[in-house]
């Protein structure tokens, strides 16, 4: 029982279930399977982004530019489609995923080669990427009537009972889970975050590992950029403004340690779902937007406090005291 209570993923499942039960008292229809599927679909983009942020945080870094990366890639996707509607959608998606990875690699190179603190680097690139959107678009919006039907239809297209957007998030979860648990790169993320000095002695290049984490984060932001503008059928400078805070909050709630080296894919997913349920449920029970912000902030602070206490309790015994023979 004690082990169960210490397991963050199980606690999050219990918390989500309790939250759903509480919401049911006010609005029974919220837990209908069709509505829960819609909640998951609404949270899919956050899940994809949280997976990328998780990789970065595991290496003792942070990416504040993810939402700006998403916005820039989304604007580029919309502009390509508006100017050349005949370009196949898979090619548009590939282009923005590559662009996102390149934008992420800029963060990674600055952190790796110039040894600039990650929070400073990504705060700077956040502003640069937002400014670049304005320069590309001249501040203009790209609306639904300027986008092709195929461009807008893909995320909403039904497949085996769920929209394609939901299935893409499931695919991202599976891919990142395999990366984290079955590849040397995934293990290097944990090693660098757990103890970068020890990681060097095992032959891991700390800077290169962080660079790869930023590339992964950027690629997922690029994919999310297309999904965002095609789903909402609009592209403008302030797309997803402030969404980086939700991404980081999802990771923290999911048990990914800001200090690095601790976290899991299920944790990031459950943290995103917890936030998704809250954001979908609060308007239903007539809670004002200002109260919603306060509740979300309170949840983040509690999650950070729980993480800090858990990490403090754990500790690590490097050398055990020899027993007398």
C-alpha positions in Angstrom: 0.0 0.0 0.0 2.8 2.4 0.8 4.4 1.7 -2.6 1.1 2.5 -4.3 0.8 5.8 -2.4 4.3 6.8 -3.5 3.6 6.0 -7.2 2.8 9.4 -8.9 1.1 7.8 -11.9 -1.3 5.8 -9.7 -2.0 8.9 -7.6 -2.8 10.9 -10.7 -5.2 8.2 -11.9 -7.0 8.3 -8.6 -7.0 12.2 -8.6 -8.5 12.3 -12.1 -11.1 9.7 -11.2 -12.0 11.7 -8.0 -12.2 14.9 -10.1 -14.5 13.2 -12.6 -16.7 12.0 -9.8 -16.9 15.5 -8.3 -17.8 16.9 -11.7 -20.5 14.3 -12.2 -22.4 15.6 -9.2 -22.9 18.9 -11.0 -23.0 17.7 -14.6 -23.6 13.9 -15.0 -23.1 14.0 -18.8 -19.5 15.0 -18.5 -18.4 11.3 -17.9 -20.2 10.0 -21.0 -17.8 8.1 -23.2 -18.3 10.4 -26.1 -17.6 13.5 -24.0 -14.5 11.9 -22.4 -13.3 11.2 -25.9 -13.8 14.9 -26.8 -11.8 15.9 -23.6 -9.0 13.6 -24.7 -9.0 15.1 -28.2 -9.0 18.6 -26.8 -5.9 17.6 -24.7 -4.1 15.8 -27.5 -1.9 18.8 -28.5 -0.9 19.5 -24.9 0.1 15.8 -24.6 2.3 16.0 -27.6 4.0 19.1 -26.4 4.4 17.8 -22.9 6.3 14.8 -24.2 8.8 17.1 -25.9 9.1 19.3 -22.8 9.6 16.2 -20.7 12.7 15.2 -22.7 14.2 18.7 -22.2 13.4 18.9 -18.5 14.9 15.4 -17.9 18.3 16.8 -19.0 18.1 19.7 -16.5 17.0 22.2 -19.1 13.7 23.9 -20.0 12.1 25.1 -23.2 10.0 28.3 -22.9 9.9 28.7 -26.6 7.7 25.7 -27.4 4.5 27.7 -27.9 6.3 30.3 -30.0 7.8 27.5 -32.1 4.3 26.0 -32.5 3.0 29.4 -33.6 5.7 30.0 -36.1 5.4 26.5 -37.6 1.7 26.8 -37.7 1.9 30.1 -39.5 4.3 28.7 -42.1 2.0 25.7 -42.6 -1.0 28.0 -43.2 1.0 30.2 -45.5 2.2 27.3 -47.6 -1.3 26.0 -47.9 -2.8 29.4 -48.7 -0.2 30.1 -51.4 0.1 26.5 -52.8 -3.1 24.7 -52.0 -2.1 21.8 -54.2 0.9 20.8 -52.0 0.1 17.4 -50.4 -0.7 17.7 -46.7 1.9 15.1 -45.6 4.6 17.2 -47.3 3.3 20.3 -45.4 3.5 18.4 -42.1 7.0 17.1 -42.9 8.1 20.6 -43.7 6.9 22.1 -40.4 8.3 19.1 -38.3 11.7 19.7 -39.9 11.3 23.5 -39.3 10.4 22.9 -35.7 13.4 20.6 -35.2 15.6 23.3 -36.7 14.2 25.9 -34.3 14.7 23.6 -31.4 18.2 22.9 -32.6 19.0 26.6 -32.3 18.1 26.4 -28.6 20.2 23.3 -28.2 23.3 24.7 -29.9 23.2 27.9 -27.8 22.9 25.9 -24.6 25.5 23.3 -25.7 28.2 25.5 -27.5 27.8 28.8 -25.7 26.8 27.4 -22.3 24.1 30.0 -21.9 21.4 29.1 -19.2 18.5 27.4 -20.9 15.9 29.7 -19.4 17.7 32.7 -20.9 18.1 31.1 -24.3 14.5 29.9 -24.7 13.1 33.2 -23.3 15.1 35.0 -26.1 14.1 32.6 -28.8 10.5 32.8 -27.7 10.6 36.5 -28.5 12.5 36.0 -31.7 10.1 33.4 -33.0 7.0 35.6 -32.2 8.6 38.5 -33.9 9.4 36.4 -37.0 5.7 35.4 -37.3 4.9 39.1 -37.5 7.5 39.8 -40.1 6.4 36.8 -42.2 2.7 37.7 -42.0 2.8 41.5 -41.6 0.5 41.0 -38.7 -2.2 39.6 -41.0 -4.4 36.6 -40.1 -4.9 33.5 -42.3 -8.5 32.4 -41.9 -10.5 29.3 -42.7 -11.6 30.5 -46.2 -7.9 30.8 -47.2 -7.1 27.2 -46.2 -7.9 24.2 -48.3 -10.6 21.7 -47.1 -8.0 18.9 -47.0 -5.7 21.1 -44.8 -8.5 21.6 -42.3 -10.0 18.1 -42.4 -7.1 15.9 -41.4 -7.2 16.5 -37.6 -11.0 16.1 -37.5 -11.2 13.0 -39.8 -12.7 10.1 -37.9 -10.6 6.9 -37.7 -11.8 3.9 -35.7 -14.1 6.0 -33.6 -11.7 8.8 -32.8 -10.4 11.9 -34.7 -7.0 11.6 -36.4 -5.7 14.2 -33.9 -6.3 11.8 -31.0 -4.5 9.0 -32.8 -1.5 11.2 -33.6 -1.2 11.8 -29.9 -1.4 8.1 -29.2 1.3 7.5 -31.8 3.5 10.2 -30.2 3.1 8.6 -26.8 4.1 5.2 -28.1 7.1 6.6 -30.0 8.4 8.7 -27.1 7.9 5.8 -24.7 10.0 3.5 -26.9 12.6 6.3 -27.3 12.9 6.8 -23.5 12.9 3.1 -22.5 14.5 1.2 -25.4 17.2 3.5 -26.8 20.6 4.8 -25.6 19.4 8.3 -26.3 16.5 8.0 -23.9 18.6 6.5 -21.2 21.1 9.3 -21.8 18.4 11.9 -21.1 17.9 10.4 -17.6 21.6 10.0 -17.0 22.4 13.6 -17.9 19.6 14.9 -15.7 20.4 12.6 -12.8 24.1 13.4 -12.6 25.7 15.2 -15.6 29.3 14.8 -14.1 28.8 11.0 -13.7 27.3 10.8 -17.2 30.5 12.2 -18.7 32.5 9.4 -17.1 30.3 6.9 -18.7 31.0 8.3 -22.2 27.8 10.4 -22.6 28.2 13.8 -24.2 26.1 16.0 -22.0 25.8 18.9 -24.5 25.0 16.7 -27.4 22.3 14.9 -25.4 20.7 18.2 -24.5 20.9 19.3 -28.1 19.0 16.1 -29.1 16.3 16.8 -26.5 15.7 20.3 -27.9 15.5 18.9 -31.4 12.8 16.4 -30.2 11.0 19.2 -28.4 11.1 21.4 -31.5 9.9 18.6 -33.9 6.9 17.9 -31.7 6.2 21.7 -31.5 6.3 21.8 -35.3 3.8 18.9 -35.6 1.6 20.6 -33.1 1.8 23.9 -35.1 0.1 22.2 -38.0 -2.4 20.5 -35.8 -3.3 23.7 -34.0 -3.9 25.9 -37.1 -5.7 23.2 -39.0 -8.0 22.3 -36.1 -8.9 25.8 -35.3 -8.7 27.0 -38.9 -6.9 30.2 -38.1 -3.3 31.4 -37.9 -2.1 34.7 -36.4 0.8 36.1 -34.4 -0.5 35.3 -30.9 -1.4 31.7 -31.5 -0.9 29.7 -28.2 0.4 32.7 -26.4 1.2 31.6 -22.8 0.6 28.0 -23.6 4.2 27.2 -22.6 3.1 27.5 -19.0 0.4 24.8 -19.5 3.0 22.6 -21.0 5.4 23.0 -18.1 2.5 22.6 -15.7 1.5 19.3 -17.3 5.0 18.0 -16.8 5.3 19.2 -13.2 1.9 17.7 -12.3 3.0 14.5 -13.9 6.0 14.1 -11.7 8.8 15.3 -14.0 11.3 16.9 -11.8 12.5 20.4 -12.7 15.8 19.4 -11.2 16.1 16.8 -14.0 16.6 13.0 -14.2 13.1 12.0 -12.8 10.0 11.5 -14.8 8.1 9.2 -17.1 5.9 9.2 -20.3 2.8 8.0 -18.4 3.4 10.8 -15.9 3.5 13.5 -18.6 0.4 12.1 -20.3 -1.6 11.9 -17.0 -0.4 15.4 -16.0 -1.7 16.7 -19.3 -5.0 14.8 -18.9 -5.4 16.2 -15.4 -5.1 19.8 -16.7 -7.3 18.9 -19.7 -10.1 17.7 -17.4 -9.8 20.8 -15.2 -9.9 23.2 -18.2 -12.9 21.4 -19.7 -14.8 21.0 -16.5 -14.5 24.4 -14.9 -16.5 26.3 -17.5 -19.2 23.5 -17.3 -19.7 24.2 -13.6 -19.8 27.9 -14.2 -16.5 28.9 -12.6 -15.2 32.2 -13.9 -12.0 32.4 -16.0 -10.2 34.3 -13.3 -11.0 31.6 -10.8 -9.8 29.0 -13.3 -6.4 30.7 -13.5 -6.2 30.7 -9.7 -7.1 27.0 -9.5 -4.6 26.0 -12.2 -1.9 28.0 -10.4 -2.7 26.4 -7.1 -2.5 22.9 -8.6 0.9 23.7 -10.1 2.3 25.0 -6.7 0.9 21.9 -4.9 2.5 19.6 -7.6 5.9 21.3 -7.2 5.7 21.0 -3.4 4.9 17.3 -3.6 7.7 16.8 -6.1 10.2 18.6 -3.8 9.2 16.6 -0.8 9.4 13.3 -2.7 12.9 14.1 -4.0 14.1 15.2 -0.6 12.8 12.0 1.0 14.3 9.7 -1.6 18.0 10.7 -1.4 20.5 8.2 -2.7 23.0 6.1 -0.8 26.3 6.1 -2.7 28.3 4.1 -0.3 26.8 1.6 2.2 28.4 1.2 5.6 30.4 -2.0 5.7 29.0 -4.6 8.2 31.4 -6.2 10.6 32.1 -9.8 9.7 
